[in-house]
Amino acid sequence: MRDDRIDAQRVAKQLEEPVREASALAKKLGLDPYPVNYWIVDYDEMNQLIAYGGFQTRYPHWRWGMSYDRQRKTDQFGMGKAFEIVNNDNPSHAFLQESNSLADQKAVITHVEAHSDFFANNEWFGMFARDGEMLDAAAMLEAHGSAIGSYMDDPEIDRGEVEKFIDAVLCLEDNIDQHRPYREAGLPREKQGPEDLRDRLDDMNISDEVRRQVFSEEWLDDLAEAEEAEANLDEPQKDILAYLRRHGMTYDEEKDRAVEMEPWQKDVLDMLREESYYFAAQKMTKVMNEGWAAYWESLMMGEEHFAGTDEFITYADHQSRVLGSPGLNPYKLGKDLWEYIENSTNRREVADKLLRVKGVTWRNFHDEVDFERVQELLVPDPTIDGIRSDTVDDVVALGPDDPRIDYETLDRVLSAREADEESPVDVDAYPWKLLTYEGMAERHYSLVKPQNRGFVRRIRRSELERLARYMFDDELYDTVEEALADLDYSAGWRRMREIRESHNDVTFLDAFLTDEFVTESHYFAYEYTRSSGDFRVTSTDYEDVKKKLLLMFTNFGKPTVAVYDGNYDNRGELLLGHQYNGIMLDHGQAKGVVERLYDLWGRPINLMTIVKEYDEHDLEIARRRGREPEPVEAGKRIRYDGESFEVHDLDDELTERIAAGDVDYDTKPDDWLA
C-alpha cells in the first residue's frame, strides 16, 4: 500500500469522532442537512477537485487545466489555502485535505454540515430536482464527461470542432432563465418544442382531415398558440441556450451557408445547459450559503468549544483568514447579515414582551425600560450555560419536565454513574448532549453576547410604533421580569431558517440590508470617476450601497442579455438585447462573445446596448470643478456577419425596450418560486 493511502486512512480514523459529533451537534442546533460522505484527499487531488467544481469527473476541456494551474499557484504563493470543497448532492460529498491540521479539519466539517443543510432546504437548490428528487449530480456530470469524451475520440468528428463548440457554449453558460425550475425550463432531449412537434406532423404527410381525427382540435389549437408564442419576442427570452438549441444552426464554410447542427452538437448543448441549471443555485446564493456555513461553524467551533483548548488559536487564525480576505467577501457579508437578522429578530421579540408591560408604551419605551436590568434577565440559566461533568446534579435539580433538558441522554449518564461505569457521554467535551433544541437556543442567545450589548437599546421608535400598532393585550404583564420569563429564545434561529428556505442573494440583500446594518458595519459605495481618473467613495447612504450590491449579484453579477428576435429585419438574423441598468458593457468582451455566438447561430448576430458618451469640453470642465460630467446615453446595435463588426445607431423604440428602470432585478421570491 502506498504511503499516501496509509496517511489518508490514518487521517480518516482520526476524524471519525469529529464527523459523528459534528453531525449530531448540527441536528441539536436545528439544522437538517443531507447525509455527508467525507473523503480524504491529498494536496494535488484537492486542487483537481477545485478545478473540476467539486467533482471527480468532468468533460475534457482546457478550462479545467487552466483552473487547476491557477489554484495550484494560488496555494503555492500563499494567496489562499484550500480547506475543503463540498458539492450539492444527496448525499453530499465533502473532500478534506489530509495535510490540514485537526483544528482545520474540525472547522471544515462543521462548515460542511451547515452547507449541506442549506443545500437540502433552500428552494433555489430544489429547483433543479425532478419529481421532488435531487438528481445524482456526480453521476450526471460523469455521464456528460463520458459522452463528450466519446465525441472527441470519434474519428468522424474533428476534436478541434468539439472544443470550439464547447468554447462557444461556455461563453453563454449563465444566459439561462435561472428563476424558473429546471423541470419547467425543460430538457430538449425530454421535452419537445412546438417546432419539433410541427416537423413530426409534417413528416407524417397526413391530410388535415386525418389530423383532425387523430389529434384533438384542442391539442392542435394549443400547438398553434405555442408556435405563435415561440415566434413572438415582445417578451424577450432569457434562456439563450434553450433558444439556440431550438433555432440555432452552424455556419458551413464549404457550403457558404448556415446548416442544421449535427446531432453531437445538439447533445453537447443539452448537456452543458443542464449543467448551467445545476450550478445556478450555487451562484445565486453565494453570500447566503457561505455566510450560513460561517455562522454555524463559528458557533459550533467557538461558542460550543468543538475546537479543543489546544486547537482554538489555530481555528481563530483559520477563521480570520476566511473572513478577512480582501474585496467583497461573501463569507463576511453573509455571516454579518445572518447575525444581524438573528439579533434584530430577537430584539423584536424582547420589545414585543416589554411593550406588554403595564406602563410601557412605544412613546416612553426608552425612558421607562431599565436596559441594564433587561440585559441581566436575558442571561441564560447558569445551569444551562455551565454544564460540566461536575454539575450534572444541578441539571437534575431543574426537575423532570424542563423542556431544555434531553432526559434520555441524562438518564444514560446517571445510570452509568449509579453502576459505577464509564459514562456513555463525555459531558465535559460535549455538554450540549444534555440539552434539547430549546436549551441550545437559550445557551447561545445572541443578545447576551458581549459584541451585542446595547443592541436592544438601539431599537428605533418607528419600529416600536409598528410593533405596538396592532397590539391589543398591551398590559399583559405587571413587571419586566414576568414579561421576559415568557421570552422565546429560539425566535432568531427560527426566522433564520425561514429566510434560508426561500431567498437568494438578491432578495436576501434587498430585504435585510438596512440603514442600521450599513451604518453599523461601515459599508460604502465607490466607483470610477472620470473627473479624477481613479476610484472614489461616492456614497455612504444605505440605499446607494444596497443598489450597488444588488447590481453586483443580479444575474450572477453578469450583464443581463436576452433574445428579442430570431428573424431580425426578416433576414434570419439574431437580435439580442443587453438590458441596460446604467452600467455599460465591456465592448471588447461583448464582441468576443458575439463572435462565439455566431458559431451557434450560423447567421449574422445583432446586439443592442446603450453606451454613455461624453463631450470632451464638458469632461474638461468637470475635471477642473472636481465633479462628474453628465453623459449622454445612446442606443447602439453591434452587428457581426462572421467576418467584421458594424455599429449602427439604435432607433428610439428599441432603445426604450432595452432600457431597464433604476435596477433590473425582481425582488419577489414568491413570484420567482411560483
NORMO-V739256 format. One record per helix or strand. SS is the DSSP state (H for helix, E for strand). FROM is the first residue (numbers start at 1). LEN is the number of residues. If there is no record, write none. Layout:
# NORMO-V739256
SS;FROM;LEN
SS;FROM;LEN
This chain:
# NORMO-V739256
H;3;12
H;16;13
E;36;6
H;43;9
H;62;15
E;84;4
E;92;6
H;102;20
H;123;4
E;130;1
E;133;1
H;137;17
H;159;12
H;182;4
H;194;11
H;208;7
H;217;15
E;237;1
H;240;8
E;249;4
E;257;4
H;263;22
H;286;18
H;312;12
H;330;25
E;357;1
H;365;4
H;371;8
H;382;4
H;389;8
E;405;1
H;407;12
H;431;4
E;435;1
H;437;7
H;446;3
H;450;3
H;461;9
E;477;1
H;480;5
H;491;12
H;505;8
H;515;7
E;525;5
E;534;6
H;542;16
E;561;8
E;573;6
E;580;1
H;587;15
E;605;9
H;616;10
E;632;9
E;645;5
H;652;7
E;659;1
H;669;4
